């Protein structure tokens, strides 16, 4: 096992009197002890991890997120395929976060034209208001995304 802190401090006076060659040998011996100690700790830790992993395998609970979080996250990542899949599986394009932002609002801020079109095609409300009464059009115009402004006006 690796030397304890106090033991190492106790050796300092002796080590200070050693010549360069003896100090090097002493340091190498201590390093070997340290590595052996770490290897043993890692081995013990691995055994404990396997037992924990076996216990975890028995769980059948899965983490799930509300559809609003899933849709808004996919839209914020500009993941067109995931957004389409969610919408095709019946997720509403008008779900909101705690600030009242829809995926359409977020995509108008980020200039994600393709997702904006997907959301509109899925019936997303072009006039949805967030908690400050801003619509996706406000977001697109404020951010200077003129192509989205035209798309939203047409919708």
Residue pairs with C-beta under 8 A, 6 or more apart in sequence:
1 33
1 36
1 37
1 40
2 33
2 34
2 36
2 37
2 38
3 11
3 30
3 33
8 30
15 23
15 26
18 26
65 73
67 86
67 91
67 92
67 95
68 95
68 96
68 97
69 97
70 86
70 91
71 83
71 86
71 87
71 91
71 93
71 95
71 103
72 95
72 97
72 101
72 102
72 103
72 106
74 82
74 83
74 86
74 103
75 83
75 103
75 106
75 107
75 112
75 115
75 119
76 103
76 106
76 110
78 107
78 110
78 112
78 115
80 114
80 115
80 118
83 103
83 115
83 118
83 119
84 118
87 93
87 118
87 119
87 122
93 102
93 103
93 104
93 119
93 122
93 123
93 124
93 125
94 102
94 104
94 123
94 124
94 125
94 128
95 102
95 103
96 102
96 128
96 130
99 130
99 131
100 128
100 129
100 130
100 131
100 132
101 130
102 119
102 124
102 125
102 128
102 130
102 136
103 115
103 119
103 124
104 116
104 119
104 120
104 124
104 125
104 126
104 128
104 136
105 128
105 130
105 134
105 135
105 136
105 139
107 115
107 116
107 119
107 136
108 116
108 136
108 137
108 139
108 140
108 143
108 145
108 148
108 152
109 139
109 140
109 143
111 140
111 143
111 145
111 147
111 148
113 147
113 148
113 151
116 136
116 148
116 151
116 152
117 151
120 126
120 151
120 155
126 135
126 136
126 137
126 152
126 155
127 135
128 135
128 136
129 135
136 148
136 152
137 149
137 152
137 153
140 148
140 149
140 152
141 149
